[in-house]
Amino acid sequence: MSKKNKTEHIEDDQSQEQVLEQEMENKEVQSEEVSEETVEMTEEDRLKEELGKEKDKFLRLFAEFENYKRRTSKERMELFKTAGQEVIVSLLPVMDDFDRALKELSKSEDTEMFKGVELIKVKFRETLKSKGLQEVEVAVGDTFDAEIHEAITQIPAPEEAMKGKIIDVIEKGFKLGDRIIRHPKVVVGN
């Protein structure tokens, strides 16, 4: 080979080596870019997962807070309904005394006194009724229910049909709102 050919051949080899080196560098750069994208995708996925967890935590906390508000509101409403329960319970014996007084006054001939006491009793009852007091309805012959009635005593039933039924009502029962604050005291047939 001539010098000229050798030089060309060497130059060709050098240029081929340079091309190969450039290709290798390009491949390395591309592989670095791909690995960076993979890292970025992984970072993005990780952030999405963290965001999902935080959203879930937030929703659970929000739901707990809503339940707390609802429960507190319900308790407050019940408190308002029964706020005067202690006072009303202490006034129930006065109501019983009015009933006894009217029963005795009906035997006397003084109708004016009877009417006066009756007016006071009605006004007193209406005032308590406006505060939520209701009488528990109990009649002779009703079936005894331990959830509602308080049995003071049991007596032999006058008839077979009166067994397990209320024979007499000794004291009226009252409820405030939906809660029974005094159970009616009854005599039950046995």
Sequence and secondary structure as in RCSB ss.txt:
>XXXX:A:sequence
MSKKNKTEHIEDDQSQEQVLEQEMENKEVQSEEVSEETVEMTEEDRLKEELGKEKDKFLRLFAEFENYKRRTSKE
RMELFKTAGQEVIVSLLPVMDDFDRALKELSKSEDTEMFKGVELIKVKFRETLKSKGLQEVEVAVGDTFDAEIHE
AITQIPAPEEAMKGKIIDVIEKGFKLGDRIIRHPKVVVGN
>XXXX:A:secstr
  HHHHHHHHHHHHHHHHHHHHHHHHHHHHHHHHHHHHHHHHHHHHHHHHHHHHHHHHHHHHHHHHHHHHHHHHH
HHHHHHTTTHHHHHHHHHHHHHHHHHHHHHTTSS HHHHHHHHHHHHHHHHHHHHTTEEEE   TT B  TTT E
EEEEE  SSGGGTTBEEEEEE EEEETTEEEE  EEEEE 
